[in-house]
Each structure stands twice: as structure tokens, then as C-alpha cells.
Amino acid sequence: MTAKKSARNSVTQARKGQGRSTPLLIGGILLVVALLVVVIVTVTNTAKTGQGDTAAASLNHPPATTAAGRATSPPWPAPADATAAARAAGLPMLTEEGAVEHIHAHLDVLVDGRPAQVPAMLGIDQNRASISPLHTHDPSGVVHIESPVARRFSLGELFSEWDLSLSADNIGGLRAGNGKTVRVFVNGKQQNGNPAAVTFTAHDEVAVLYGSPRPGENVPSRYDFPSGE
């Protein structure tokens, strides 16, 4: 065999060997990618499970029956620090909305017969990308409860998230007296006792009124929720 022919044979054999190794190389890469996907999914699920356990533990207490916050006159904007307000309410901030309990209610606040706006973004911290299980998205007054555990949530907790004090004697800086009162109605029925202890159930219309009761006054008793809510 000549040297030239021998060289050609060596090149041919090398190419054949390279052809056999290519599928093995691709298979090895695919195996590594699959293992990485499994690791990422496992770590993500573990983190979510840990967060869920932490959230459940932090909600393992009765709903608050007090509301701590500002003692000022309206208007009452949303607090600057939603996370601090949620903590004052005893509620956790989550990285995503809970799915175990998912209901909506509606809140009206009337001062001397005029509506005081319930602000958007109560319980939502956009800077930290976190959300409380009790929150509002817009100024419609619709209250969203999206919780990782089945649990009642109270008017006191929402008002604390609003950074607004509420009791049988006051809403913020508005005090009962001289014929003016603080009253709470649920679906048109007046509630006695501590207003902060009132809890939300699905499709409730909750109305908090400050002022002098008047004959024939209009008390909201229902709310037309959008389809699907």
C-alpha cells in the first residue's frame, strides 16, 4: 500500500469514527439538559412549598378584631408602604395570589352620606412584587380574598391595610358624638358591636357609615359583581 493510499484510508476511518461519536455527544448534551430541568423544577416546587407552609403558619390565627392606623379626616389614600400595613394587620405578603380561598366582597364607606373612596392597591406592594391574601386592585371597592388557606378575613384587617383606624366610636379622625355615629351594614342589615370584627363572605356588600342617621337614608345593600367574580 502506498503512503498516499494509507493516508486516505486513515482519513476515511477517522470520519467514520467521528460519525459514530456525534449521536453519542448529542445524547449526552440532551441528558445533561434534562437533568438541569429536573433540578430547576424540584428547587422551584420546594421553594413554593416552603412559602406555602410559611404563609399557612402566619395565617393560623383568628382574624383581627381591631384596626390600627391613621386618625385623620378623609380623603384616605392607600399607605405608602403596603407591606408594613399588611404586617400591622397580621397578614403575610406572598409572591403570588393564594388559590385555596378565592372570594370577593364589596366595601362602601359613606361620610355624611357622601362616598369616601376605597383606594386601589391595598395589600399590594409593587416595589417588592408581593401581595396580601386580602387586597384591592382598583378603586371600585371590590375586596379580593385570595388565600393559601381557608380562613375568614375581617374588616379590621382591611382597615389596618388601609392604615386607617376603625372602631365603634371612629373612622380615622371622624369621631362619634353630637348625634353622629359609626354604623356597619352587611347586605343591608345593621351589625351590632365592634365593626372591625365583621368578616367577609362571598359577594357581601359591606357598608360603613359615619354621620347622623336619617329617615329614608340610602344604605347600600347589594353590589353587581362582574361576571365570573
C-alpha positions in Angstrom: 0.0 0.0 0.0 1.4 3.4 -1.0 1.8 6.1 1.6 -0.9 8.2 -0.3 -3.5 5.4 -0.2 -2.7 4.7 3.5 -3.3 8.4 4.4 -6.7 8.3 2.5 -7.7 5.2 4.5 -6.8 6.9 7.8 -8.9 9.9 7.0 -11.9 7.7 6.0 -11.7 5.8 9.2 -11.4 8.9 11.3 -14.5 10.3 9.6 -16.4 7.1 10.3 -15.4 7.3 13.9 -16.5 10.9 14.1 -19.9 10.0 12.6 -20.4 7.4 15.3 -19.5 9.8 18.1 -21.8 12.6 17.0 -25.1 10.9 18.2 -23.4 10.0 21.5 -22.4 13.6 22.0 -25.9 14.9 21.2 -27.4 12.3 23.5 -25.1 13.3 26.3 -26.0 17.0 25.9 -29.7 16.2 26.0 -29.2 14.1 29.1 -27.5 17.0 30.9 -30.2 19.4 29.8 -32.9 17.1 31.1 -31.2 16.7 34.4 -30.9 20.5 34.7 -34.6 20.9 34.0 -35.4 18.3 36.8 -33.2 20.1 39.2 -34.8 23.6 38.4 -38.3 22.2 38.7 -37.5 20.5 42.0 -35.9 23.6 43.5 -38.9 25.8 42.4 -41.5 23.4 43.8 -39.6 23.1 47.0 -39.4 26.9 47.3 -43.2 27.3 46.6 -44.0 24.5 49.1 -41.9 26.2 51.7 -43.6 29.6 51.1 -47.0 27.9 51.2 -46.1 26.4 54.6 -44.9 29.7 55.9 -47.9 31.5 54.7 -50.3 28.9 56.2 -48.5 29.2 59.6 -48.6 33.0 59.5 -52.4 32.9 58.9 -53.0 30.3 61.6 -54.8 32.7 64.0 -58.3 34.3 64.2 -58.9 37.4 62.1 -58.0 40.6 63.8 -60.9 42.5 65.6 -59.1 45.8 65.8 -57.9 48.3 63.1 -54.8 50.4 63.7 -53.9 53.3 61.6 -54.3 57.0 60.8 -56.7 59.2 62.8 -57.2 61.7 60.1 -60.2 63.1 58.1 -60.8 61.9 54.5 -59.7 61.6 51.9 -57.7 58.4 52.9 -55.2 57.3 50.2 -53.5 54.0 50.3 -50.5 53.8 52.6 -47.0 54.4 51.1 -45.7 51.0 52.5 -48.2 48.2 51.7 -46.0 45.6 53.3 -45.8 47.4 56.6 -49.5 48.0 56.7 -50.2 44.3 56.0 -47.9 43.3 58.8 -49.8 45.7 61.1 -52.9 43.8 60.1 -51.2 40.5 61.0 -51.2 39.3 57.4 -48.3 37.9 55.3 -47.1 39.2 51.9 -46.9 36.5 49.3 -45.1 36.2 45.9 -48.4 35.1 44.3 -52.1 35.0 45.0 -53.4 32.1 47.0 -55.8 29.6 45.5 -57.4 27.7 48.4 -59.8 30.5 49.3 -60.9 32.8 46.5 -63.9 35.1 47.1 -64.9 38.7 46.5 -66.8 41.2 48.6 -67.6 44.9 48.2 -67.0 47.8 50.6 -68.7 51.2 50.6 -67.6 53.9 53.1 -70.0 56.8 53.4 -69.2 60.0 55.3 -72.3 62.2 55.9 -74.0 60.5 53.0 -71.1 61.0 50.6 -68.8 58.2 49.4 -65.2 58.0 50.6 -63.1 56.2 48.0 -61.7 52.8 49.0 -58.3 53.0 47.3 -56.7 50.6 44.8 -53.7 48.5 45.7 -54.4 47.9 49.4 -52.3 44.9 50.4 -50.3 45.1 47.2 -46.6 46.1 47.2 -45.5 46.7 43.7 -41.9 47.6 44.7 -41.4 44.2 46.3 -43.7 42.3 43.9 -45.7 40.9 46.8 -49.4 40.6 47.7 -51.5 40.0 50.8 -54.3 37.4 50.7 -56.6 40.3 51.4 -56.3 43.2 48.9 -57.9 45.6 46.4 -56.9 46.0 42.8 -58.8 49.2 41.8 -60.9 51.9 43.5 -64.2 50.1 42.8 -64.4 48.9 46.4 -64.2 45.3 45.4 -62.3 43.4 48.1 -60.3 40.3 46.9 -59.6 37.4 49.2 -57.1 35.0 47.5 -55.7 33.0 50.3 -53.4 29.9 50.5 -55.6 28.7 53.4 -59.3 28.6 54.2 -59.8 31.4 56.7 -62.1 34.3 57.5 -60.8 37.8 56.9 -62.1 40.9 58.8 -63.0 44.5 58.2 -60.4 45.4 60.8 -57.6 43.6 58.8 -58.6 45.5 55.7 -58.7 48.9 57.5 -55.3 48.2 59.0 -54.0 47.5 55.5 -55.6 50.9 54.6 -53.7 52.4 57.6 -57.0 53.6 58.9 -58.3 53.2 62.4 -61.9 51.9 62.9 -64.0 51.3 66.0 -67.5 51.7 67.2 -66.5 55.3 68.0 -64.5 56.4 65.0 -63.4 56.1 61.4 -59.9 57.7 61.2 -60.3 61.1 62.7 -64.1 61.2 62.5 -65.4 60.7 66.0 -68.9 59.6 67.1 -70.8 62.2 69.1 -73.2 65.1 68.8 -75.7 62.9 67.0 -73.1 61.3 64.7 -72.4 57.5 64.8 -70.4 54.8 63.2 -72.5 52.0 61.8 -71.8 48.9 59.7 -74.3 47.1 57.4 -73.8 43.8 55.7 -76.2 43.2 52.8 -78.4 46.0 54.2 -78.6 44.6 57.7 -77.1 46.6 60.5 -74.4 44.9 62.5 -74.1 45.5 66.3 -70.9 45.6 68.3 -67.4 46.1 67.1 -67.3 47.0 63.3 -63.7 45.8 63.0 -64.8 42.2 63.9 -67.1 42.0 60.9 -65.8 39.3 58.5 -66.3 39.0 54.7 -68.1 36.2 53.0 -68.6 35.7 49.2 -70.4 38.6 47.5 -71.1 40.5 50.7 -72.0 44.2 50.4 -70.4 45.8 53.4 -71.3 49.5 54.1 -69.5 51.6 56.8 -71.4 54.8 57.5 -70.4 57.8 59.5 -72.8 60.6 60.3 -76.3 61.3 61.7 -78.8 58.6 60.9 -81.6 60.0 58.7 -85.0 58.6 57.9 -85.1 57.0 54.5 -81.3 57.2 54.1 -79.9 55.1 51.3 -77.8 52.2 52.7 -76.0 50.1 50.0 -77.4 46.5 50.3 -76.0 44.8 47.2 -73.3 45.1 44.6 -73.4 43.8 41.0 -70.2 41.9 40.7 -68.7 41.4 37.2 -69.4 38.0 35.6 -67.0 35.4 37.0 -66.2 37.2 40.2 
